[in-house]
Amino acid sequence: MRRTRILLADDHTMICEGLKRMLEPEFDVIGCVQDGLTLVRTAGNLKPDLVLVDVGMPMLNGLDAARELKKLLPPVKLIFLTMNSDPDIASEALRIGAAGYLLKNSQAEELLKAVHDALRGISYITPQIKNAMEESFIRDPYSLGRPKHLSSRQREVLQMLAEGCLMQQVAEHLHISRRTVRFHKHRIMEELGIRCDAELVQYAVKNSIIFPK
């Protein structure tokens, strides 16, 4: 019987190594990537059955990476493993199609249960987050909405610029020209009414495009 193939996505090497040791007795861990762009590209090549992903990923955050993955590989199971306990972020993860949302301080048994549930088609949310999500929904059922103004490419450019990447670095990572990056930045600032780089960063944080560590 073929073992489930799992791809890990976390920008902390020690966490990836710990997860790999935990999962390998039962599953095939086929790789670990450290940013959202590499996650999408690697998953497209390796076609994992399940991806464990952090929310706060460089270059492309975990939520946007998950959106791209569900377009690229609709059957893939996604479980978020993160330090981010914001119930609105967890709700957005589920809207994207996540099969699970856990905190990094969860016990190993809870993570394994989430993986098994996901493979059986059952969603798993760590109880602490589930309770907070219910309270948040009662207060405001429309508390988090993905910004509608930006395309996927614009969000990628915005995240990298907000993280401090130079235009040339953005161009190299996205395999586009520097001129195209400049064009995207201009359109983003025009669309959002942003006047300076500091406001770009503020917008990215406020709208969950980047996640402060």
N, C-alpha and C positions, 0 to 999 in steps of 0.2 A: 504494500500500500504506500503510495507516494506521500511523503511528509509535506506539511504546509511550509511554504516558502515565505519568509518574513524579511522585510527590508526595514532597517532602522534609520531614523533621521533625527539627529541631535547634534548641536555644535559643541558639545562637551565630550571629548574622547573617553573620559573615564566612565561616563554614564553609558555610552555605547558598549564599552567593554563589559560593564556589569550586566547590562541587559542581555548581551550575547551569551555570557556564562549561564545566566538564568534560563534562557530559552533553548539553548542548543541540545539539552538532553531529550527534548521532545519535538523540536522544530528545526528546520534548516534556515539558519540566519545567513542570507545571501549577500549581505553588505551593510555598510553604515555610511551615510553621507552627512555632510555638515552644513549644508545650506539648501534653501528651497529650490533654487534653479537646478542644482545637481540632482536633487531628489526627483524632480519631474523627468529629467533626461535619463537618469539611471533606471527609474521604474519603467519607462517606456521600453528600455532595452531588456531588462531582466524579467519584467512581468511578474512581480510578486503576488502572492495570494492576499497578503496582509501587510500594511505599513504602520509602524509605530512612529508617530511624528510629534515634535514639540510645536507649540504655537509660535514662540519667539525665535524664528530662524532668520539668519542673515540673507541678504539679496532678494529673497522672496519668502514672506512669512508663511507659517504653516497653514493658515487658513486659505490663502491664495494658492499655495502649492496644492492643497487638497482639492480646490475647485478644478485646477488643471488636471489633476490625476483622475478625478471622476469623469471628466470628458474623455481623457485618453484611455482609461481602463475602467469602464463602468462597474465591472464585477468586484474590483479590489475593495477589501475591507480596510477601513481607516480607524485607528485608535489614537487619540491624542493623549500624550503623557507629558505633563507640563507642571510648572510651578504656578501658572496663572489660574487663580481661583475665581475669577470674575464670572458670575453666572450668565451674563450677557454674551461673553465670548464662548462659553460652553453651548449656549443656545444656538449661536451662529454656526458652530462646528456641526451640530446636529442637523441644522438646515442644509448644510452643504452635503450631508450624507454620511457623517461619521457614525461608526458603530460603537464607539466608546469614548469616554472622557474621564481620565484619571489624573490625580496629582502625583508628583514625583515622590511624595512621602508615603504613598500607598505601600502596603505590604506586598511581598512577592506573590502570595496566594491570590490577592485581589487582581493583580495584573494577569495572572494565568487564567483566572475565571473570566476576565474581560475578553481575553483572546479566544477562549473556548466558546463563550457566548456569541462573539462576533462571527465565528466560523459556522455557528448553528443558526445565524440570522437573527440573533437577539441583541438588542442594544444594551450596553452597560454604562451607567453613570455612577461615579463614586458617590456614596450617600450624602456627604457634606455638600457637594456641588448640586446634587439633585434637589435637596431641600432649599438651597439658596435660589435655584432656578425657579422653583415654585413660588417663593416669596417675591422674587423680582417680577415674575409674570403677573402676579396679583396687583403689584404696584403700578406696572406699566407694561402691558402686553406688546407694545411696539418699541421697546427701549433701545434695541440695536438694529440699525438698518445699514446695509452695505452702501457706501457712497455710490450713487448712480451715474455720476458725471464722467468717470474715468474708464477707459478701456483696460483690458488686462495688461497690455504693453505699457500703457501710461502708469499703471500701478507699480509695475516692475521698476520702471525708471524712477518713479517717485521714491520708492523704498530705498533704492541704492543711493540716490542723491541725499536723502534724509539721513542715511547711515554714514555719510561723509565721503562717499566714493567720488572721484573725479570723473568728468565726462568721458575721458579716454578709457577709464576702468569700466564704466558702465557699457560703453561701446564694445569693449573686448568680451565682457561677460555675456552680453546679449547677441553678439555676432552681428552688430549693426554699425553704421558709421557714426563718427562723432557728430557730424552734421545732423544726423537723424535724432541723436540724443538731445542736441540743442533745440531741435524743432519740437520734440515731445515736451521738454521742459517749458518752452515758451507757451505751448498750448495748455499745459497743466495750469500754469500760473494765470493764464488768461481766463481759462474756464472757471477756476476757483476764486478769482479775484485776489490772488496772492502777489505780494509786492517784493518779497525778499526771501533769501534762503532760510532765515530763521522761521518765517511763517510756514514754509514748506515742512520743516521739521515739526512744528506745532500741529499742523494739519495731519501729518502722518501718525503722530502719537494719538491725537484725539479720535481719529477714525480707525484705530486698530490696524494700521498698516505696518508700523513698527511697534515693538513692545520693549519699553525700558527694562534693562536687566536689574 
